[in-house]
């Protein structure tokens, strides 16, 4: 992996793109790691209704918005990203839970 350049040190579009690509590789690795925990949570849950927990969703979104604000990132953009991720995770969890329920029948 190439060395990190600060945005101010990027002199060309290629420099900027290389750094964005580096960050994207790190993000996908983090999403993959996060996914292993989502999978484990789905294995632990016993009812598909548990996959959608409005109180937990609200708490996560509040934390994401606060972190985004602290990092000077657009809070609405961060929320949109996380709500999309959460929605995907809910559907994924429901599928895993349903599959486990059928196996246990």
Biopython code that builds the backbone (N, CA, C, O; Angstrom):
import numpy as np
from Bio.PDB.StructureBuilder import StructureBuilder

atoms = [
    (1, "UNK", "N", (0.847, -1.177, 0.000)),
    (1, "UNK", "CA", (0.000, 0.000, 0.000)),
    (1, "UNK", "C", (0.897, 1.245, 0.000)),
    (1, "UNK", "O", (1.893, 1.321, 0.718)),
    (2, "UNK", "N", (0.511, 2.196, -0.816)),
    (2, "UNK", "CA", (1.332, 3.402, -0.926)),
    (2, "UNK", "C", (1.229, 4.248, 0.339)),
    (2, "UNK", "O", (0.291, 4.114, 1.125)),
    (3, "UNK", "N", (2.197, 5.104, 0.508)),
    (3, "UNK", "CA", (2.236, 5.975, 1.680)),
    (3, "UNK", "C", (1.114, 7.004, 1.614)),
    (3, "UNK", "O", (0.701, 7.432, 0.536)),
    (4, "UNK", "N", (0.646, 7.380, 2.761)),
    (4, "UNK", "CA", (-0.435, 8.354, 2.853)),
    (4, "UNK", "C", (0.077, 9.757, 2.558)),
    (4, "UNK", "O", (1.137, 10.161, 3.035)),
    (5, "UNK", "N", (-0.696, 10.492, 1.763)),
    (5, "UNK", "CA", (-0.433, 11.911, 1.526)),
    (5, "UNK", "C", (-1.583, 12.696, 2.114)),
    (5, "UNK", "O", (-2.742, 12.303, 1.979)),
    (6, "UNK", "N", (-1.280, 13.778, 2.751)),
    (6, "UNK", "CA", (-2.328, 14.670, 3.219)),
    (6, "UNK", "C", (-2.965, 15.353, 2.015)),
    (6, "UNK", "O", (-2.304, 15.528, 0.991)),
    (7, "UNK", "N", (-4.239, 15.743, 2.117)),
    (7, "UNK", "CA", (-4.879, 16.410, 0.982)),
    (7, "UNK", "C", (-4.072, 17.593, 0.447)),
    (7, "UNK", "O", (-3.975, 17.780, -0.765)),
    (8, "UNK", "N", (-3.502, 18.377, 1.332)),
    (8, "UNK", "CA", (-2.740, 19.556, 0.894)),
    (8, "UNK", "C", (-1.470, 19.170, 0.139)),
    (8, "UNK", "O", (-0.922, 19.981, -0.607)),
    (9, "UNK", "N", (-0.994, 17.920, 0.330)),
    (9, "UNK", "CA", (0.212, 17.463, -0.354)),
    (9, "UNK", "C", (-0.067, 16.823, -1.714)),
    (9, "UNK", "O", (0.861, 16.521, -2.464)),
    (10, "UNK", "N", (-1.345, 16.617, -2.027)),
    (10, "UNK", "CA", (-1.712, 16.058, -3.324)),
    (10, "UNK", "C", (-1.636, 17.174, -4.363)),
    (10, "UNK", "O", (-2.276, 18.217, -4.234)),
    (11, "UNK", "N", (-0.842, 16.925, -5.383)),
    (11, "UNK", "CA", (-0.624, 17.952, -6.407)),
    (11, "UNK", "C", (-1.386, 17.672, -7.702)),
    (11, "UNK", "O", (-1.574, 18.573, -8.521)),
    (12, "UNK", "N", (-1.820, 16.439, -7.885)),
    (12, "UNK", "CA", (-2.499, 16.071, -9.125)),
    (12, "UNK", "C", (-3.778, 15.303, -8.808)),
    (12, "UNK", "O", (-3.987, 14.848, -7.683)),
    (13, "UNK", "N", (-4.630, 15.168, -9.826)),
    (13, "UNK", "CA", (-5.827, 14.340, -9.663)),
    (13, "UNK", "C", (-5.426, 12.908, -9.352)),
    (13, "UNK", "O", (-6.091, 12.229, -8.570)),
    (14, "UNK", "N", (-4.342, 12.448, -9.961)),
    (14, "UNK", "CA", (-3.858, 11.087, -9.717)),
    (14, "UNK", "C", (-3.477, 10.909, -8.241)),
    (14, "UNK", "O", (-3.764, 9.870, -7.647)),
    (15, "UNK", "N", (-2.838, 11.910, -7.657)),
    (15, "UNK", "CA", (-2.489, 11.856, -6.230)),
    (15, "UNK", "C", (-3.751, 11.716, -5.380)),
    (15, "UNK", "O", (-3.816, 10.883, -4.475)),
    (16, "UNK", "N", (-4.744, 12.537, -5.683)),
    (16, "UNK", "CA", (-5.997, 12.516, -4.916)),
    (16, "UNK", "C", (-6.692, 11.172, -5.093)),
    (16, "UNK", "O", (-7.154, 10.572, -4.122)),
    (17, "UNK", "N", (-6.765, 10.703, -6.336)),
    (17, "UNK", "CA", (-7.426, 9.414, -6.599)),
    (17, "UNK", "C", (-6.718, 8.260, -5.902)),
    (17, "UNK", "O", (-7.369, 7.338, -5.410)),
    (18, "UNK", "N", (-5.409, 8.304, -5.857)),
    (18, "UNK", "CA", (-4.659, 7.252, -5.167)),
    (18, "UNK", "C", (-5.017, 7.221, -3.675)),
    (18, "UNK", "O", (-5.152, 6.151, -3.081)),
    (19, "UNK", "N", (-5.164, 8.391, -3.089)),
    (19, "UNK", "CA", (-5.517, 8.447, -1.663)),
    (19, "UNK", "C", (-6.959, 8.001, -1.423)),
    (19, "UNK", "O", (-7.252, 7.324, -0.438)),
    (20, "UNK", "N", (-7.849, 8.383, -2.326)),
    (20, "UNK", "CA", (-9.238, 7.928, -2.200)),
    (20, "UNK", "C", (-9.292, 6.411, -2.348)),
    (20, "UNK", "O", (-10.011, 5.743, -1.605)),
    (21, "UNK", "N", (-8.545, 5.865, -3.294)),
    (21, "UNK", "CA", (-8.499, 4.405, -3.463)),
    (21, "UNK", "C", (-7.950, 3.719, -2.213)),
    (21, "UNK", "O", (-8.447, 2.669, -1.807)),
    (22, "UNK", "N", (-6.919, 4.319, -1.603)),
    (22, "UNK", "CA", (-6.343, 3.765, -0.375)),
    (22, "UNK", "C", (-7.397, 3.752, 0.733)),
    (22, "UNK", "O", (-7.545, 2.762, 1.450)),
    (23, "UNK", "N", (-8.115, 4.845, 0.862)),
    (23, "UNK", "CA", (-9.164, 4.926, 1.883)),
    (23, "UNK", "C", (-10.291, 3.935, 1.592)),
    (23, "UNK", "O", (-10.812, 3.300, 2.508)),
    (24, "UNK", "N", (-10.662, 3.805, 0.330)),
    (24, "UNK", "CA", (-11.716, 2.849, -0.030)),
    (24, "UNK", "C", (-11.325, 1.422, 0.333)),
    (24, "UNK", "O", (-12.161, 0.651, 0.804)),
    (25, "UNK", "N", (-10.063, 1.065, 0.118)),
    (25, "UNK", "CA", (-9.604, -0.280, 0.521)),
    (25, "UNK", "C", (-9.768, -0.472, 2.027)),
    (25, "UNK", "O", (-10.188, -1.537, 2.481)),
    (26, "UNK", "N", (-9.437, 0.557, 2.793)),
    (26, "UNK", "CA", (-9.598, 0.473, 4.244)),
    (26, "UNK", "C", (-11.056, 0.408, 4.657)),
    (26, "UNK", "O", (-11.417, -0.337, 5.567)),
    (27, "UNK", "N", (-11.891, 1.188, 3.990)),
    (27, "UNK", "CA", (-13.321, 1.184, 4.312)),
    (27, "UNK", "C", (-13.941, -0.175, 4.031)),
    (27, "UNK", "O", (-14.702, -0.686, 4.852)),
    (28, "UNK", "N", (-13.631, -0.764, 2.892)),
    (28, "UNK", "CA", (-14.224, -2.059, 2.557)),
    (28, "UNK", "C", (-13.758, -3.125, 3.541)),
    (28, "UNK", "O", (-14.518, -4.031, 3.884)),
    (29, "UNK", "N", (-12.529, -3.020, 3.990)),
    (29, "UNK", "CA", (-12.030, -3.958, 5.001)),
    (29, "UNK", "C", (-12.811, -3.783, 6.313)),
    (29, "UNK", "O", (-13.167, -4.770, 6.956)),
    (30, "UNK", "N", (-13.071, -2.549, 6.702)),
    (30, "UNK", "CA", (-13.841, -2.295, 7.920)),
    (30, "UNK", "C", (-15.291, -2.762, 7.775)),
    (30, "UNK", "O", (-15.864, -3.319, 8.711)),
    (31, "UNK", "N", (-15.883, -2.531, 6.593)),
    (31, "UNK", "CA", (-17.244, -3.014, 6.370)),
    (31, "UNK", "C", (-17.301, -4.532, 6.428)),
    (31, "UNK", "O", (-18.255, -5.098, 6.962)),
    (32, "UNK", "N", (-16.285, -5.195, 5.881)),
    (32, "UNK", "CA", (-16.237, -6.658, 5.939)),
    (32, "UNK", "C", (-16.126, -7.141, 7.383)),
    (32, "UNK", "O", (-16.782, -8.109, 7.767)),
    (33, "UNK", "N", (-15.308, -6.478, 8.173)),
    (33, "UNK", "CA", (-15.181, -6.839, 9.584)),
    (33, "UNK", "C", (-16.494, -6.605, 10.317)),
    (33, "UNK", "O", (-16.927, -7.442, 11.110)),
    (34, "UNK", "N", (-17.126, -5.466, 10.051)),
    (34, "UNK", "CA", (-18.418, -5.149, 10.676)),
    (34, "UNK", "C", (-19.448, -6.220, 10.317)),
    (34, "UNK", "O", (-20.259, -6.625, 11.149)),
    (35, "UNK", "N", (-19.400, -6.665, 9.071)),
    (35, "UNK", "CA", (-20.345, -7.673, 8.589)),
    (35, "UNK", "C", (-20.237, -8.977, 9.383)),
    (35, "UNK", "O", (-21.244, -9.649, 9.606)),
    (36, "UNK", "N", (-19.030, -9.336, 9.809)),
    (36, "UNK", "CA", (-18.888, -10.558, 10.604)),
    (36, "UNK", "C", (-19.645, -10.446, 11.926)),
    (36, "UNK", "O", (-20.178, -11.436, 12.428)),
    (37, "UNK", "N", (-19.690, -9.240, 12.483)),
    (37, "UNK", "CA", (-20.436, -9.029, 13.728)),
    (37, "UNK", "C", (-21.940, -9.020, 13.476)),
    (37, "UNK", "O", (-22.713, -9.514, 14.296)),
    (38, "UNK", "N", (-22.349, -8.463, 12.352)),
    (38, "UNK", "CA", (-23.771, -8.477, 11.992)),
    (38, "UNK", "C", (-24.223, -9.932, 11.809)),
    (38, "UNK", "O", (-25.304, -10.314, 12.259)),
    (39, "UNK", "N", (-23.397, -10.726, 11.156)),
    (39, "UNK", "CA", (-23.717, -12.141, 10.977)),
    (39, "UNK", "C", (-23.840, -12.839, 12.322)),
    (39, "UNK", "O", (-24.769, -13.616, 12.542)),
    (40, "UNK", "N", (-22.910, -12.564, 13.211)),
    (40, "UNK", "CA", (-22.974, -13.198, 14.540)),
    (40, "UNK", "C", (-24.213, -12.760, 15.297)),
    (40, "UNK", "O", (-24.841, -13.572, 15.976)),
    (41, "UNK", "N", (-24.577, -11.484, 15.191)),
    (41, "UNK", "CA", (-25.787, -11.004, 15.857)),
    (41, "UNK", "C", (-27.006, -11.744, 15.318)),
    (41, "UNK", "O", (-27.888, -12.131, 16.085)),
    (42, "UNK", "N", (-27.058, -11.942, 14.005)),
    (42, "UNK", "CA", (-28.180, -12.665, 13.404)),
    (42, "UNK", "C", (-28.239, -14.109, 13.897)),
    (42, "UNK", "O", (-29.324, -14.667, 14.067)),
    (43, "UNK", "N", (-27.081, -14.709, 14.126)),
    (43, "UNK", "CA", (-27.041, -16.083, 14.640)),
    (43, "UNK", "C", (-27.545, -16.149, 16.074)),
    (43, "UNK", "O", (-28.121, -17.157, 16.483)),
    (44, "UNK", "N", (-27.334, -15.095, 16.831)),
    (44, "UNK", "CA", (-27.747, -15.059, 18.236)),
    (44, "UNK", "C", (-29.241, -14.792, 18.373)),
    (44, "UNK", "O", (-29.892, -15.339, 19.264)),
    (45, "UNK", "N", (-29.786, -13.956, 17.498)),
    (45, "UNK", "CA", (-31.208, -13.608, 17.569)),
    (45, "UNK", "C", (-32.053, -14.812, 17.196)),
    (45, "UNK", "O", (-31.653, -15.639, 16.377)),
    (46, "UNK", "N", (-33.234, -14.900, 17.812)),
    (46, "UNK", "CA", (-34.096, -16.055, 17.579)),
    (46, "UNK", "C", (-35.393, -15.712, 16.862)),
    (46, "UNK", "O", (-36.110, -16.611, 16.422)),
    (47, "UNK", "N", (-35.706, -14.427, 16.736)),
    (47, "UNK", "CA", (-36.950, -13.992, 16.111)),
    (47, "UNK", "C", (-36.626, -12.906, 15.091)),
    (47, "UNK", "O", (-35.916, -11.950, 15.403)),
    (48, "UNK", "N", (-37.138, -13.050, 13.886)),
    (48, "UNK", "CA", (-36.857, -12.075, 12.820)),
    (48, "UNK", "C", (-37.278, -10.659, 13.210)),
    (48, "UNK", "O", (-36.712, -9.689, 12.705)),
    (49, "UNK", "N", (-38.249, -10.529, 14.089)),
    (49, "UNK", "CA", (-38.686, -9.199, 14.533)),
    (49, "UNK", "C", (-37.577, -8.478, 15.314)),
    (49, "UNK", "O", (-37.558, -7.249, 15.386)),
    (50, "UNK", "N", (-36.662, -9.253, 15.894)),
    (50, "UNK", "CA", (-35.546, -8.657, 16.633)),
    (50, "UNK", "C", (-34.593, -7.899, 15.713)),
    (50, "UNK", "O", (-33.835, -7.044, 16.170)),
    (51, "UNK", "N", (-34.631, -8.210, 14.426)),
    (51, "UNK", "CA", (-33.712, -7.563, 13.491)),
    (51, "UNK", "C", (-33.992, -6.068, 13.363)),
    (51, "UNK", "O", (-33.084, -5.290, 13.069)),
    (52, "UNK", "N", (-35.228, -5.665, 13.578)),
    (52, "UNK", "CA", (-35.594, -4.249, 13.479)),
    (52, "UNK", "C", (-35.877, -3.730, 14.882)),
    (52, "UNK", "O", (-36.925, -4.013, 15.461)),
    (53, "UNK", "N", (-34.936, -2.973, 15.418)),
    (53, "UNK", "CA", (-35.030, -2.428, 16.777)),
    (53, "UNK", "C", (-34.962, -0.901, 16.685)),
    (53, "UNK", "O", (-33.873, -0.327, 16.692)),
    (54, "UNK", "N", (-36.123, -0.241, 16.599)),
    (54, "UNK", "CA", (-36.136, 1.212, 16.411)),
    (54, "UNK", "C", (-35.340, 1.997, 17.456)),
    (54, "UNK", "O", (-34.702, 2.995, 17.119)),
    (55, "UNK", "N", (-35.367, 1.568, 18.698)),
    (55, "UNK", "CA", (-34.610, 2.279, 19.741)),
    (55, "UNK", "C", (-33.113, 2.177, 19.480)),
    (55, "UNK", "O", (-32.386, 3.160, 19.629)),
    (56, "UNK", "N", (-32.653, 1.002, 19.094)),
    (56, "UNK", "CA", (-31.227, 0.811, 18.776)),
    (56, "UNK", "C", (-30.841, 1.623, 17.539)),
    (56, "UNK", "O", (-29.776, 2.240, 17.501)),
    (57, "UNK", "N", (-31.704, 1.619, 16.542)),
    (57, "UNK", "CA", (-31.430, 2.393, 15.326)),
    (57, "UNK", "C", (-31.295, 3.872, 15.665)),
    (57, "UNK", "O", (-30.356, 4.530, 15.215)),
    (58, "UNK", "N", (-32.218, 4.394, 16.449)),
    (58, "UNK", "CA", (-32.157, 5.809, 16.843)),
    (58, "UNK", "C", (-30.871, 6.120, 17.605)),
    (58, "UNK", "O", (-30.262, 7.169, 17.395)),
    (59, "UNK", "N", (-30.460, 5.217, 18.483)),
    (59, "UNK", "CA", (-29.227, 5.424, 19.259)),
    (59, "UNK", "C", (-28.000, 5.423, 18.351)),
    (59, "UNK", "O", (-27.106, 6.254, 18.508)),
    (60, "UNK", "N", (-27.959, 4.496, 17.407)),
    (60, "UNK", "CA", (-26.831, 4.429, 16.476)),
    (60, "UNK", "C", (-26.780, 5.694, 15.628)),
    (60, "UNK", "O", (-25.712, 6.281, 15.455)),
    (61, "UNK", "N", (-27.908, 6.111, 15.107)),
    (61, "UNK", "CA", (-27.949, 7.304, 14.256)),
    (61, "UNK", "C", (-27.525, 8.533, 15.048)),
    (61, "UNK", "O", (-26.802, 9.382, 14.527)),
    (62, "UNK", "N", (-27.958, 8.639, 16.282)),
    (62, "UNK", "CA", (-27.553, 9.782, 17.115)),
    (62, "UNK", "C", (-26.039, 9.812, 17.298)),
    (62, "UNK", "O", (-25.423, 10.875, 17.223)),
    (63, "UNK", "N", (-25.439, 8.647, 17.537)),
    (63, "UNK", "CA", (-23.975, 8.567, 17.691)),
    (63, "UNK", "C", (-23.265, 8.936, 16.393)),
    (63, "UNK", "O", (-22.274, 9.666, 16.407)),
    (64, "UNK", "N", (-23.772, 8.431, 15.279)),
    (64, "UNK", "CA", (-23.160, 8.715, 13.975)),
    (64, "UNK", "C", (-23.223, 10.212, 13.678)),
    (64, "UNK", "O", (-22.244, 10.803, 13.223)),
    (65, "UNK", "N", (-24.374, 10.816, 13.937)),
    (65, "UNK", "CA", (-24.512, 12.256, 13.672)),
    (65, "UNK", "C", (-23.563, 13.054, 14.562)),
    (65, "UNK", "O", (-22.956, 14.024, 14.106)),
    (66, "UNK", "N", (-23.431, 12.659, 15.812)),
    (66, "UNK", "CA", (-22.526, 13.371, 16.730)),
    (66, "UNK", "C", (-21.076, 13.223, 16.278)),
    (66, "UNK", "O", (-20.322, 14.196, 16.290)),
    (67, "UNK", "N", (-20.680, 12.014, 15.880)),
    (67, "UNK", "CA", (-19.306, 11.797, 15.400)),
    (67, "UNK", "C", (-19.049, 12.594, 14.128)),
    (67, "UNK", "O", (-17.993, 13.206, 13.965)),
    (68, "UNK", "N", (-20.026, 12.577, 13.234)),
    (68, "UNK", "CA", (-19.880, 13.324, 11.981)),
    (68, "UNK", "C", (-19.697, 14.815, 12.274)),
    (68, "UNK", "O", (-18.839, 15.470, 11.682)),
    (69, "UNK", "N", (-20.492, 15.334, 13.174)),
    (69, "UNK", "CA", (-20.383, 16.756, 13.518)),
    (69, "UNK", "C", (-19.000, 17.069, 14.080)),
    (69, "UNK", "O", (-18.381, 18.068, 13.713)),
    (70, "UNK", "N", (-18.523, 16.202, 14.977)),
    (70, "UNK", "CA", (-17.192, 16.398, 15.570)),
    (70, "UNK", "C", (-16.089, 16.378, 14.510)),
    (70, "UNK", "O", (-15.068, 17.049, 14.653)),
    (71, "UNK", "N", (-16.305, 15.603, 13.448)),
    (71, "UNK", "CA", (-15.297, 15.458, 12.395)),
    (71, "UNK", "C", (-15.533, 16.411, 11.215)),
    (71, "UNK", "O", (-14.861, 16.327, 10.187)),
    (72, "UNK", "N", (-16.490, 17.308, 11.387)),
    (72, "UNK", "CA", (-16.841, 18.288, 10.352)),
    (72, "UNK", "C", (-17.311, 17.620, 9.060)),
    (72, "UNK", "O", (-17.062, 18.122, 7.963)),
    (73, "UNK", "N", (-17.988, 16.493, 9.203)),
    (73, "UNK", "CA", (-18.596, 15.778, 8.082)),
    (73, "UNK", "C", (-20.079, 16.109, 8.077)),
    (73, "UNK", "O", (-20.688, 16.241, 9.139)),
    (74, "UNK", "N", (-20.654, 16.240, 6.917)),
    (74, "UNK", "CA", (-22.075, 16.540, 6.816)),
    (74, "UNK", "C", (-22.888, 15.477, 7.564)),
    (74, "UNK", "O", (-22.836, 14.295, 7.222)),
    (75, "UNK", "N", (-23.626, 15.896, 8.568)),
    (75, "UNK", "CA", (-24.378, 14.961, 9.412)),
    (75, "UNK", "C", (-25.471, 14.233, 8.638)),
    (75, "UNK", "O", (-25.710, 13.048, 8.866)),
    (76, "UNK", "N", (-26.131, 14.933, 7.731)),
    (76, "UNK", "CA", (-27.187, 14.300, 6.941)),
    (76, "UNK", "C", (-26.610, 13.223, 6.019)),
    (76, "UNK", "O", (-27.209, 12.162, 5.845)),
    (77, "UNK", "N", (-25.459, 13.499, 5.439)),
    (77, "UNK", "CA", (-24.816, 12.515, 4.567)),
    (77, "UNK", "C", (-24.422, 11.273, 5.376)),
    (77, "UNK", "O", (-24.649, 10.146, 4.936)),
    (78, "UNK", "N", (-23.840, 11.481, 6.540)),
    (78, "UNK", "CA", (-23.453, 10.352, 7.394)),
    (78, "UNK", "C", (-24.684, 9.540, 7.795)),
    (78, "UNK", "O", (-24.663, 8.309, 7.774)),
    (79, "UNK", "N", (-25.751, 10.244, 8.159)),
    (79, "UNK", "CA", (-26.980, 9.533, 8.540)),
    (79, "UNK", "C", (-27.522, 8.708, 7.384)),
    (79, "UNK", "O", (-27.928, 7.561, 7.571)),
    (80, "UNK", "N", (-27.531, 9.284, 6.196)),
    (80, "UNK", "CA", (-28.024, 8.555, 5.027)),
    (80, "UNK", "C", (-27.214, 7.284, 4.787)),
    (80, "UNK", "O", (-27.777, 6.222, 4.522)),
    (81, "UNK", "N", (-25.899, 7.399, 4.882)),
    (81, "UNK", "CA", (-25.045, 6.219, 4.710)),
    (81, "UNK", "C", (-25.377, 5.147, 5.745)),
    (81, "UNK", "O", (-25.515, 3.970, 5.411)),
    (82, "UNK", "N", (-25.503, 5.562, 6.993)),
    (82, "UNK", "CA", (-25.752, 4.579, 8.055)),
    (82, "UNK", "C", (-27.147, 3.998, 7.969)),
    (82, "UNK", "O", (-27.332, 2.809, 8.230)),
    (83, "UNK", "N", (-28.127, 4.800, 7.613)),
    (83, "UNK", "CA", (-29.485, 4.251, 7.470)),
    (83, "UNK", "C", (-29.522, 3.216, 6.342)),
    (83, "UNK", "O", (-30.211, 2.203, 6.460)),
    (84, "UNK", "N", (-28.802, 3.456, 5.270)),
    (84, "UNK", "CA", (-28.719, 2.486, 4.181)),
    (84, "UNK", "C", (-28.053, 1.206, 4.682)),
    (84, "UNK", "O", (-28.533, 0.106, 4.410)),
    (85, "UNK", "N", (-26.955, 1.349, 5.409)),
    (85, "UNK", "CA", (-26.251, 0.196, 5.975)),
    (85, "UNK", "C", (-27.151, -0.569, 6.944)),
    (85, "UNK", "O", (-27.215, -1.798, 6.905)),
    (86, "UNK", "N", (-27.834, 0.156, 7.800)),
    (86, "UNK", "CA", (-28.730, -0.477, 8.779)),
    (86, "UNK", "C", (-29.861, -1.218, 8.080)),
    (86, "UNK", "O", (-30.178, -2.349, 8.449)),
    (87, "UNK", "N", (-30.474, -0.599, 7.075)),
    (87, "UNK", "CA", (-31.558, -1.259, 6.349)),
    (87, "UNK", "C", (-31.075, -2.552, 5.705)),
    (87, "UNK", "O", (-31.758, -3.575, 5.755)),
    (88, "UNK", "N", (-29.892, -2.498, 5.099)),
    (88, "UNK", "CA", (-29.336, -3.699, 4.494)),
    (88, "UNK", "C", (-29.101, -4.770, 5.560)),
    (88, "UNK", "O", (-29.411, -5.943, 5.352)),
    (89, "UNK", "N", (-28.547, -4.351, 6.708)),
    (89, "UNK", "CA", (-28.264, -5.304, 7.789)),
    (89, "UNK", "C", (-29.539, -5.934, 8.331)),
    (89, "UNK", "O", (-29.560, -7.126, 8.635)),
    (90, "UNK", "N", (-30.594, -5.149, 8.455)),
    (90, "UNK", "CA", (-31.872, -5.681, 8.947)),
    (90, "UNK", "C", (-32.359, -6.785, 8.013)),
    (90, "UNK", "O", (-32.733, -7.866, 8.468)),
    (91, "UNK", "N", (-32.356, -6.515, 6.715)),
    (91, "UNK", "CA", (-32.808, -7.527, 5.750)),
    (91, "UNK", "C", (-31.913, -8.760, 5.775)),
    (91, "UNK", "O", (-32.401, -9.887, 5.691)),
    (92, "UNK", "N", (-30.622, -8.548, 5.889)),
    (92, "UNK", "CA", (-29.674, -9.656, 5.968)),
    (92, "UNK", "C", (-29.944, -10.493, 7.223)),
    (92, "UNK", "O", (-30.021, -11.720, 7.151)),
    (93, "UNK", "N", (-30.085, -9.830, 8.363)),
    (93, "UNK", "CA", (-30.345, -10.541, 9.614)),
    (93, "UNK", "C", (-31.639, -11.346, 9.531)),
    (93, "UNK", "O", (-31.685, -12.498, 9.962)),
    (94, "UNK", "N", (-32.678, -10.747, 8.983)),
    (94, "UNK", "CA", (-33.953, -11.453, 8.866)),
    (94, "UNK", "C", (-33.785, -12.741, 8.068)),
    (94, "UNK", "O", (-34.367, -13.768, 8.418)),
    (95, "UNK", "N", (-32.994, -12.693, 7.002)),
    (95, "UNK", "CA", (-32.750, -13.890, 6.202)),
    (95, "UNK", "C", (-32.023, -14.970, 6.978)),
    (95, "UNK", "O", (-32.374, -16.147, 6.898)),
    (96, "UNK", "N", (-31.014, -14.568, 7.726)),
    (96, "UNK", "CA", (-30.253, -15.539, 8.542)),
    (96, "UNK", "C", (-31.149, -16.140, 9.616)),
    (96, "UNK", "O", (-31.142, -17.353, 9.829)),
    (97, "UNK", "N", (-31.917, -15.297, 10.291)),
    (97, "UNK", "CA", (-32.799, -15.772, 11.362)),
    (97, "UNK", "C", (-33.846, -16.727, 10.790)),
    (97, "UNK", "O", (-34.125, -17.771, 11.380)),
    (98, "UNK", "N", (-34.421, -16.374, 9.649)),
    (98, "UNK", "CA", (-35.425, -17.236, 9.029)),
    (98, "UNK", "C", (-34.819, -18.576, 8.638)),
    (98, "UNK", "O", (-35.448, -19.618, 8.823)),
    (99, "UNK", "N", (-33.618, -18.558, 8.107)),
    (99, "UNK", "CA", (-32.950, -19.804, 7.722)),
    (99, "UNK", "C", (-32.708, -20.684, 8.940)),
    (99, "UNK", "O", (-32.901, -21.898, 8.877)),
    (100, "UNK", "N", (-32.287, -20.081, 10.047)),
    (100, "UNK", "CA", (-32.071, -20.851, 11.274)),
    (100, "UNK", "C", (-33.374, -21.418, 11.811)),
    (100, "UNK", "O", (-33.408, -22.539, 12.317)),
    (101, "UNK", "N", (-34.435, -20.651, 11.703)),
    (101, "UNK", "CA", (-35.746, -21.116, 12.184)),
    (101, "UNK", "C", (-36.195, -22.327, 11.407)),
    (101, "UNK", "O", (-36.749, -23.259, 11.990)),
    (102, "UNK", "N", (-35.967, -22.341, 10.081)),
    (102, "UNK", "CA", (-36.371, -23.474, 9.258)),
    (102, "UNK", "C", (-35.552, -24.712, 9.588)),
    (102, "UNK", "O", (-36.074, -25.827, 9.587)),
    (103, "UNK", "N", (-34.276, -24.516, 9.870)),
    (103, "UNK", "CA", (-33.397, -25.642, 10.223)),
    (103, "UNK", "C", (-33.858, -26.286, 11.526)),
    (103, "UNK", "O", (-33.826, -27.507, 11.678)),
    (104, "UNK", "N", (-34.288, -25.441, 12.463)),
    (104, "UNK", "CA", (-34.692, -25.953, 13.786)),
    (104, "UNK", "C", (-36.064, -26.612, 13.764)),
    (104, "UNK", "O", (-36.421, -27.301, 14.720)),
    (105, "UNK", "N", (-36.847, -26.420, 12.699)),
    (105, "UNK", "CA", (-38.200, -27.018, 12.648)),
    (105, "UNK", "C", (-38.143, -28.502, 12.435)),
    (105, "UNK", "O", (-39.184, -29.156, 12.368)),
]
sb = StructureBuilder()
sb.init_structure("model")
sb.init_model(0)
sb.init_chain("A")
sb.init_seg("    ")
for serial, (resi, resn, name, xyz) in enumerate(atoms, 1):
    if name == "N":
        sb.init_residue(resn, " ", resi, " ")
    sb.init_atom(name, np.array(xyz, "f"), 0.0, 1.0, " ", f" {name:<3s}", serial, name[0])
structure = sb.get_structure()
